[in-house]
Amino acid sequence: MSLSRGALVTGAVLTAAAAVTVAVVVWQAGPGSGPAGETGARTPTGSPATPSRTYPLSSAPRTIPAVREHIAARGPGWRPGPDTGVVLAGGSGALADEGRLLAQELRIRYRGDVPARPGDVELALTPGKGTPESYTLRSRDGRVTISGPDQAGVFYGTRTLKQSVRADGAMPEGEVRDRPDRPQRGFNLDIARKYYSVSWIEDRLREMADLKLNQFGLHFSDDQAFRIESETHPEVVSPQHLTKAEVRRILNLANRLHIQVVPEIDSPGHLGAVLKAHPGLQLRNVSGVRSPGSLDISNPGAAELIDELLGEFTELFGGRYWHLGADEYLALMARDPAASYPQLQRAAQQKYGPQAGIKDLATGWLNDRAAVVRPHGKQPKAWNDGFFRGGVVRADKDIEVEYWTGREYGARPPEEYLGEGRKVVNLNDEFLYYVLGQPNNFVYPTGRRIYEQWTPLVLRGTRPVPASYSRQILGGRFAVWGDLPNAQTPQQVAQGIRMPLRATAQKLWDPGKPALSWDQFQALARRIDKVG
């Protein structure tokens, strides 16, 4: 949310061309030596090494995010050549998509489920060995093996290999053991106020995948527009929108890249586009003045409308998560909500008893919408300002808190949610909000600030919460909001978020202090991306 809202294959040819024209990098002798800059990987002392008088002890591959552990060895490493190929280990046929993509990116052959030959890259599923997104990459005797318990982990191993080849022409000898620190790592995009083409979104998905990000938040309904074709309520759809066929195309690519799409229909606020077609459901105050974008949740027709949309779109989006919004309901931002909106106060007391208030009615609304999406296999999420202190109705414990702001009047500190045992995702607007036009004192975030100052524990402002809450913080997403949509072109947005997205990916994969300086990190990003 932003305050003014209520207040895999493209680029593979270039990658491959770069990959096959560079020579093997021969580094200076000595542990930790390597191309310019260090890596953040741990290289254990006393690591097993292949005896050699020719090669120095290897350094970790240079990637974004940095690998978390590298066991050094002596040897030439691996590089793609005219006779190399990608093969699948026995029983690993499910990795065919990952294998074909890697082969195309490196411009080597894909040979499928056949025995590996010298120079090959072998992909292997090893059930039960590690967490689903973990992987092991061994570069030894001119051959690479990437293994993991799940397709996602093996895929991330292929990203490490691709980036290392792009950065330095080779995969260093040795063994990488890698896994993410947080399970949810992503990018959030507001397409309601600024339309983005399918190809632009697909480019971001490929960019995310190379950075090992696994969650794409899609905010497609707001006051300004409703951006996806609807069959149950075509009257709410804006002229410029994505068709369902286009959405399925996006979902298909995301699935192949191991990215979960998190759709959002925000309610009971931020519904201006929907209410334009249903003005009878718009909230009015005691004087009859319409409340912009706000649904009158005392009207039974309100739930009927939103639930029909939720039912339709939870079927279109087949992923695990659903975002219910719940932020910035203007009735609760009034000085005296009960006096300003007596119909909401009456409805709250009728439903929840004489001690209830409008915040209880709003909390009940959130719980009821969560109950709609759960049978479709969805894990519900909501913005932090949709969870209220006190009251007679409490938000369901399984709804994940997406913490974005402490700027709102009466905003609760993150420790309150964590102290209640809730799970939280970090979208701290101080660091992770790229708001077009920079309204309301928002400033375009810099990658350097994220890289040097932010971690998943920094949920609000610049102060981290106690480390004892760390496991309740599931991860984070970098977010683009279209408050002033014409302030930048889509191309400018892509360029503006390039380094912040890379910094976010680094800190979600490994929140510790990076080994590279910011200047070294930028230089590595340019080399991997072939920029400049």
Salt bridges, closest charged atoms under 4 A:
GLU69 OE2 - ARG42 NH2 2.99
GLU69 OE2 - ARG177 NH1 3.86
GLU69 OE1 - ARG179 NH1 3.99
GLU98 OE2 - HIS258 NE2 2.64
GLU105 OE1 - ARG159 NH2 2.71
GLU105 OE2 - LYS162 NZ 3.07
ASP120 OD2 - ARG111 NH2 2.17
GLU133 OE1 - ARG185 NH1 2.87
ASP168 OD1 - ARG62 NH2 2.88
ASP168 OD1 - ARG527 NE 3.71
GLU175 OE1 - ARG138 NE 2.93
GLU175 OE1 - ARG140 NH2 3.91
GLU175 OE2 - ARG177 NE 2.54
ASP181 OD1 - ARG68 NH2 3.97
ASP181 OD2 - ARG182 NE 2.58
ASP181 OD1 - ARG471 NH2 3.82
ASP190 OD2 - ARG193 NH2 2.69
GLU202 OE2 - ARG249 NE 2.78
ASP203 OD1 - ARG206 NH1 3.69
GLU207 OE1 - ARG204 NE 2.80
GLU207 OE2 - ARG502 NH1 2.69
ASP210 OD1 - ARG159 NH1 2.86
ASP210 OD2 - LYS162 NZ 2.72
ASP222 OD2 - ARG5 NH2 1.97
ASP222 OD2 - HIS219 NE2 2.71
ASP222 OD1 - HIS270 ND1 3.19
GLU231 OE1 - LYS244 NZ 3.73
GLU235 OE2 - HIS233 ND1 2.65
GLU235 OE2 - HIS278 NE2 2.63
GLU264 OE1 - HIS219 ND1 2.76
GLU264 OE2 - HIS323 ND1 3.96
ASP266 OD2 - ARG5 NH2 3.74
ASP307 OD1 - ARG369 NE 2.67
GLU308 OE1 - HIS233 NE2 2.55
GLU312 OE2 - LYS244 NZ 2.60
GLU315 OE2 - HIS376 ND1 2.62
ASP327 OD2 - HIS270 NE2 3.15
GLU328 OE1 - HIS270 NE2 2.75
ASP368 OD2 - LYS351 NZ 3.12
ASP396 OD2 - ARG374 NH2 2.95
ASP398 OD1 - ARG374 NH2 2.73
GLU400 OE1 - LYS381 NZ 2.67
GLU402 OE2 - HIS323 NE2 3.99
GLU402 OE2 - LYS381 NZ 3.06
GLU402 OE1 - ARG477 NH2 2.90
GLU415 OE2 - ARG463 NH1 2.96
GLU416 OE2 - ARG389 NH2 2.63
GLU416 OE1 - ARG412 NE 2.75
GLU420 OE2 - ARG412 NH2 2.61
GLU420 OE1 - ARG422 NE 2.90
ASP429 OD2 - ARG407 NE 3.40
GLU430 OE2 - ARG449 NH2 2.85
GLU452 OE2 - ARG448 NE 3.10
ASP483 OD1 - ARG193 NH1 3.24
ASP529 OD2 - ARG498 NH2 2.95
ASP529 OD2 - ARG502 NE 2.98
